[in-house]
Amino acid sequence: MVDNFVAHLFSHIEVKKHNTLIDEIDYPGIASTVKGCVECPGLNVYNGKAINSGFKSHNYEVKQFEAVGNLGSFGLGFFNDITVPIYKGRFEIIFIRNNDNNVIYLRKSLKTDGTEDASTLPNEGKIVIKTFCLRVPIIEYNSDAEIMLIKELLDNSYFFQLKNWQCIQHMKVIGKTLHLDITNIYRNVTNPLWAFVVFQTSRSGNQQKDNSEFDHTDVKNLWMEVGGTRYPEEFWDLDFDENLYALAYEAFQDFKTTFFKTDSIPYVDKKGFKAMYPIYSIDLTGQPQNVSNVKSNMLHVDFNKALPDPSGSNEGNICYIVRVSNCLLRYEPDKNKIT
């Protein structure tokens, strides 16, 4: 099983209340892996919560597995940021699952000389979900408190703020540059707070590759242009082959420092950043808020070496962009209406 295997089981998750869509996430395996890596404190080998939830998988050569975690870990900001109960439930959560290919990693055994033995490659596997439970806390009020609560709820409308995580996929990245206009790809375009960019090389739908990891693709420079302003302003001038990527690793840690006000040990160390989790992190919090929300959003990437065209069943290089933005929900309990 790959790391974060539970999230990789699904391709899309939707959350509805009274038939109104209030949150959703595409490619939750990718988005939640990024989210966990930039938020989790402590090195992964010592992180018991990450292990229990399947974020750091210990399921090797076993047929049964289980995990316990929070819906917010999937990249659903509603369950991550809303800490008070919302009156009159009526929630519907839809989990869409397309295939098993991104959950299983088939590994060859090693010969005595340490090289892989191709004859030991297992057949492709399939995951069967035997039990999938959602645990909801029960909240009880005494009669007087309940009457006062209901009166207050029906006399007012309420506003809830959450971080909205969105993930898009751009296939077949080739050549030495990538210029991608994402202005009209994201839903409900507002001032983004942050953006993350990751690449994968021939991992999607390939059980012979670990789909829970990313590839650095030897990025030289990467920035986002929002409303005509460049973020970050400086050129990174990276070279992974020469182990020159300190600026990208520093930026990787900035999200936790900004939103959690902590400089604790990062979940991913510098070596692991290059080998498994090269997550390019872009701070967009410096945008002027008095400018129109409808802004151009462009991603620019320069590579040290040209990325080749995909061939055969090889899908080549895929770019995922995870954007975090503020979302405001207005709830009118008397009408069961959410805007």
Secondary structure, 3 states (H helix, E strand, C coil): CCCCHHHHCCCEEEEEECCEEEEEEECHHHHHHHHHHHHCECCHHHCHHHHHCCCCCCCCCCCCCCCCCCHHHHCCHHHHHCCCCCCCCCEEEEEECCCCCCCCCCCCEECCCCCEEHHHCCCCCCCCCCCCCCCCCCCCCCHHHHHHHHHHHHHCCEEEEEEEEEEEEEEEECEEEEEEECCCCCCCCCCEEEEEEEEEECCCCCCCCCCCCCECCCEEEEEEEECCEEECCCCCCCEHHHCECHHHHHHHCHHHHHHHCCCCCECCCHHHHHHCCCCEEEECCCCCCCCCCCCCEEEEEEEEEEECCCCCCCCCEEEEEEEEEEEEEEEECCCCEEC
